[in-house]
Amino acid sequence: MFIVMYMNGIQKITEVDCKYWSSAETMPHREMKKLQLARLREQVNYLWENSSFYRQKWEQSGFCPALLRTLDDIRRIPILHKEEIRLSQEKEPPYGMMSIPGRGPFIRIGMTSGTTGEPVIIPFNEEDYFGVYCAGAARAVWAAGIRKEDVVHAAFGFTPFLGLAAAYDCCEHLIGSLVIPGGIWNSVMRLTMIKRLGITVLMGTPTYLLHLAKVAEENGINARTLGIKTILTAGEPGKMSIPNTGVRLEEAWGAKIFDYCGTQETHYLAWLCDEGVGHMNEDLAYCEVLNPETDEPVPPGESGKLVVTDLVSKTHPCIRYETGDLVRGIDAGTTCACGRTLSVMKGFMGRVGDVIKVRGVCVSVAGIENVIRGISECSDSYEYIASKNESGMDQITVRVEPKRDVEPGLWDDMRKKVAQKLQLSFMINMDVKILPPGTLPVFELKAKRFRDTRPKIEDSSGAPCVSAK
């Protein structure tokens, strides 16, 4: 391990010859459970005394801190929904329940994308931003091998979206790397500056970094020769959830590919080690995987919706927050070949609303994406549409652009190949359409590939969810 010091509340490295960022990464599983329970009790007591929102919500449900004796007792606490946060911010602007009295001054504001409604505003004081949120990101950055001597380019525009911005701050303030911003650069300028400034690390969404490699090819540049040794992705499912995305990025850039994920409301939750395993920051957040229909825990390692409890932050702790994400499951109690004992995140299947139920089977859009990115003829431009056919049955249409070197005469063969692989993966037929290159939009941050045109009808069939492996 290494020694750290604090300067104005910011954690700094004083020794760089170490494998792990935090001692939590190798903590025995039993000790981790004890730590989680102690932090959960402390957090619940803190909010009972300091948050009128939580006290009222919990009293109405019949919960009080004395009922929290074991980690399993967390199920006694009612789930927190994003709409509750939004309503609290409408009633008490700007922060509502996301600001605990006396926890200022704030030094950073986060904001959700607003894809499911009005954006949620998330304030941070210095301790929670650098000491907790960025420290969680630092584990991902450190595990990816990023060090002080690296030159890092954050290939995204600066907005209140914290996912990539906090990794930027972590590289600059905690690790001490030279970090190059480029918020208004177009793709050609980025490529020019990567070579000119000797950039060794790229951070961005998988969609944009694949697009950047495509722009390089179109301008006669081989992205593999630009000196990028490490790519770290966030903002949308990457290698952890869609393995073939990692394959495509590695082929395009000739670099090692890493990935991390989390929520702006809570924490960085998981990140990839050098073994390609997704490790969880379980000392910072307690994660539950629940049945989407019943809110009951699923068996260990099985898929379900993700509910997260912030164990550490005091500015805006979210307790049993329903993220809206579906995960493939969490495995606990093992030791990775990298030496870490943290529980393993098996990846995301997509948002709860992104699971398409067709003839009793739930299909994740992340699974569709993994199939398409595993087909060499397919470009990185595609989308999926859920609709009702003339008989009122659910159907999925997959629209894909071929790579530019695929001749139009081969497009029908490509269509059949995509349809066949999707059918083998999900055991249902999907309608596949091949579109001319340049038809679909290009995304530079979060890609919006899924559209659901079906009437909004509550479904309680309890059909099992599957995803392509």
N, C-alpha and C positions, 0 to 999 in steps of 0.2 A: 504494500500500500504506500501512499505518499502523504506527506505532511501538507496541510493547507494553512493559509493565513487569511485574515479578513482585513480588507482596506475599504473603509466606508461601506461596510456591510457586504462587500463582494468577495467571493471565494477566489483565491489565487493559488496556482501551483508553485511550490517551492522545490519540488523534486520531480523530475520528468521520467525517470527510469522505473516505470511501474506498469503493470498490466491492467489494473482495474481503477476506475475513477473513485468508487465508493466501497467501503467495507461491506455494505449491504449486499453487494453482488455475490459474495461467497458465504453469506450467513447461513448456518444450518436451518433447515426448513422449520424445525420445531421452535427455534429461537425467533424466526421471522414471525410465526404465528403469535408468539407472546408479545412481540413488538407491535404487531398490528392491533391486537386487542387493547394494549395499553394506550396506543395512540387514538384508537376509536373511542375509548371511554373518555379520554381527555378532550377530544373534539366535541363529543356529544354534551359533556358537562359545560364546556365553554359556550356552546351555542344555546344551551338551555338558559344560561345566565345572561347572555349578551345579545341574543337575536329574538326580537318579538315575533318575527315571521316563523321561525322554527318552533318556538315555544307554543305558539297558537296552533300551528299545524299538528304538532305532536300531541298536544293535549286533546285536540279534537279526535285523534285516532286512538287515544287511550295509552299512548306511549309516554314513559318518563325514564330518565337515566338509570334508575334503580333496576329496571328490567333488563339492562344490558349486562349479562353475566358471562356470556361466551360469544365467540364470533358468530355462531349460528343465530344468536338473538338479534342480529342485525335485521332479520326478517320481520321483527316487530315494528321496525321503523317504516313509516309510509314512504313510498317512492316519490321522488321529486321529478316533475315534468317541466320541460322547457317553457311551456305556456304559462306555468305558474311564475317563472322568472320574468317573462315578458309582462304579465299583468302587474306584478309588483313594481316594475320599472315605469309602467304607465301611471300607477297610483302615486308613486314616490320617485319622480325623476331626479337625476338620470339613472341612479344605480339600483334603487329598490332594495330587495333582499341581498343583492350581491355586495353590499357594503355594510360591514359590521361597525357599529359606532366606535370611534376612537382608534381605528386602524390606519388612518392617514398619517402623513400626506401621501398622495398617490404620485407615482413616477411614470406609470405606463398604463395605457388603456388598450384593452383588446376588444374585438368585436367579431361576432359570428357572421357568417356569410349572408344570412337571411334567406337561405334557400327554402326554409320551411316556415317563413313568417318574418316579422320584424326582427332585425338584428338584436342580439343580446349584448349589452355593454358590460365589460368585465374590467374592473379597476385592480391595479396591483400597487402595493407599497414596495419599497426597495427590498425589504427582507424576503417577501414572498416572490418577487420577480426574479432577482438574482440568486437568492439563497435557496429557493425551492424550484420554481418553474424552469429557470435556465440550468440549474444543477441537474434536473432530470434530463434535460437535453444534452448536457455535457457527457453523460454516460453513453449516449448514442454516438456522439461525435468522437469520444475517446476510443470506444470499441471499434469504430471505423478506421482507427489508426491516424486520425488527424492530430498533428502536433504543431508546436510553435513555429517550426521552420516552414510550414505549408503556407501557400498563398491560396486563399479561398475566395471563390466568386459566388455570390448569392444571386442566382439568375431569376429574379422575380421583382415585380414592382412593389414598393413599400406601401402597405395599407395597414389598417388595424388588425389584419389577420396575423396572429402570433406564431403560427406553426413554424414558418421558415424564419421569421424575424428573430425569434428567441434563439434559434440555432446560430444565426448570424451573431447575436450579442454574446452567446456562449463562446464562439470561436475567438471573438475579439477580446472580450473582457476576462474570461476565465482561463482559456488556453493560451491566449496571447498571439494567435496567428494574425498575419496581415490579411484583412478581409476587404475585398473590392466590391463596392456596390455597383449597381448598373440599372437602376430603376427605369430610366427612359431609353436605354440602348435598344436598338432593334437587333435582330439576330445576327446580321452581318457584322455589326459593330462589336457584339459580344465575341464572335469568333476571332475578330482582329485583335481584341484586347486580351483574349485568352493566351494567344501566342506572344504578343508584345510584352505582357506583364509576367509571363512565366507562371500562370495559374495552374495549380496542381489539383485543386479540389473544386468540384461543381456541386452546388446545392440547388434544388428546384423540384418541381413536380415531374413525375415520369413522363407525362404527356409533352411538356414543353422541352425537356432535355432530348427526347426522341425527335421532336420537331427540329430542334437546333442541329442535331446530327444530319437530318435530312437537308436543311438549308446549307450546311457545309458541303454535302455531296453535290447539290445543285450549283454551287459556286466553285467546283473543282478542288475542294479541300477534303482531305481524308481526316476525319475527326480523330482517328486512332493515332495520328502523328502529332497531335497538339500538346501532348504532355500531361493530359489529365490522368492521374493515377487512382483517384477515388471519386465516386459519385454517391451523394447522400440525398435520398428523395423523401418527400413528405407532401401532405396536402391532399393526396388521393392514394388509393391502394397501389402499392409498389411490390417489390420482390417478395416481401413477407406474405402477402395475400395472393399475388398473381405471379408465380414463379417465372412464367414466360416473359413477363415484363422485365425482370432482371436479366434474362437471357438476351433480350433484344438490346437493352442498354449496354451490356457487356460487349456484345458484337459490334455495336455502333461506335463505342468509345475506347474499347480495349482497356477498360478500367475495372477496379473492384467496385461492386455495387452493394450499397447498404441502404437501409430503409428504417424509418421510425414513424410512430403514429401516436395520437393522443386526442384530447379534446381541449379546446381553449378554456372551457368552463372549469376543467379540473387540472389535468397534468399531461405531460408526456407519459404515455402508458407503457410502450414497448418499443424495442429496437433490435436490430440484427447484430449478432456477434460475427466473428470471422468464420464460424462454422455454419453460418446461414440460419441460425436458430433465433427466434424472436423472444427475447428476455423481457420481463415485466418489472417496472419500478414498484414492486409490491410493498415496499416500506413507505412509499409516498401515497399510494392509492390502493384501496381494497376493491377488487373487481368480482362481481357476481355474473354468472351466466344463467339466465332465466328462460323458462318456456314463454314465448311471446304471447300465448293465449291465456295462461294461468298465472303467470308471475311466480311460479314455483321453481326452485333450483333444478337444473337438469343434472343428470349423472355426470361425474367428473370426466372432463375431456370431450363432452358432447357439445353440439352447436346450440345457439340460442341468442337472445338479445343481451347486450352488455349494459350492466348497471354499475356505476362507479361511485365510490365514496372517497372524498379527499380526506386524508389522514393528517395532513400537516399544515396546509395554508390557513391563515387566520383572517386574510382580507375578505375573501368571498367563498368560504368552504361550501361545497355542494355535497349533501349527504344522500346516498342512494339515488344518484342522478341517472335517469334513463337517457342514455346517449342517443338512442335511435339507431344504433349499429347492431348488425348481426355478425357474430363471430363463429368461427369453426370450433371453438372450444379452447380451454386452458388446461394444460397438464402441469401438475405440481409434484414435488417430492423427488425429483431426479437431479442428477448433476450432469451438466453439459460437458462435452469434450474440451470446451474452452475453460472449464474450471468453475463456471458460475452455477450457483444453486437456485437462482431465481426461477419462478414459475415460467412456463413457456406459453406464449401466445401463438396459436396455430393459424392466425390470420383472420381477415375480415371477409365476409361474404357480400357486404353492401349495407345500405340503409334498410330499415324495416320496410319502407315503401318501395325499395328497389328489388324486392323479391317478387317474382312473377309467378303466380299460381296458375298452372295449366294442367287440366285434367288430373287434379289431385296431387300434383307434384310442385314443390316450390323450387324455382330456378333462380340462383343468384346471378346478378349481372357480373360480379367479379369472376364467377365461373365461366360465363360466356366469353369475357375478355381474355381469360387465360387460354381458352381454346383458340380464339382468333390469333392471338399473338404467338401461338405455337405453329401457325401455318405460314410458310415462307412467302407465299404469293401475296398475302394480305399486307396492306400498308398499315400505318398507325391511325388511319382515319376510318372510323366505323361508328355505328350507333345501333341501339336496340329500341324497338317500339312495342309496347304491349297494347293490344286492342281487342275488340270483340268482332268475331266474324259474322257472316249473315245469319248463322244459326244461333248466335248469342254465346258461342263458346270463346273462351280466352285463347289468344294466339300471340306468338312472338314473331316479329319481323326483324331480321338482322340485315342491316344495310352496310356494305363493305366496299371500300375502294381498293383496287389492286395496286401493287407497286407499279411504277411507271415503266419498268422494263417487261411487264407482262403484256404480251400482245393481245389486242381485242379478240382475236380468234380463239384465245385460250380462256376467255372469261367464263364461258359456260362450264368448262371443266373445273375451273376454280370454284364456281358456285356450288357444283355438286360435291366437291371435296369439303368445303366448309359445312354444307348441310349434313353430310355423312358424319363428320367428326362431332358436330353438335349433337346429332342423334345418338351416337355411340356414348357420348358423355352423359346425356341427360335422359335417354330412353324416350324422348318425345321428338316429334318433327317440328322444325322451325322453318319459316319462310325466309329464304336468303335471296337478297337482291345485290347485284354487282353494279356499282355506280362509277361513272368516269372519274378519273383523278381530278381533284380540285372541286368536287361537288359539295362535300361536307365541310363544315366550319373547322378552322384551326384554333386550338385553345392554347393560351400561354400561361394559365394558372390552373385552376381546377377544370378538368374536362367535364362537360355535361353530355354524356352519351346516351342516357336513358330517358325515354319519354313514355309516360303512361296515359293513354287516351281513353282508358276504360272508365265507365261511371264509377263514382266513389261509393262502393257498397261494402259494408262491414262484413268480413269473412271470418267465421268461427269454426271452420271445418277441422282445424287442428292437423292439417296435412303436414307430413314431415318435410323438412327442407333438405335439399341435396345440392351439392356443388361439384363442378368438375375437378378432378384431382390432377 
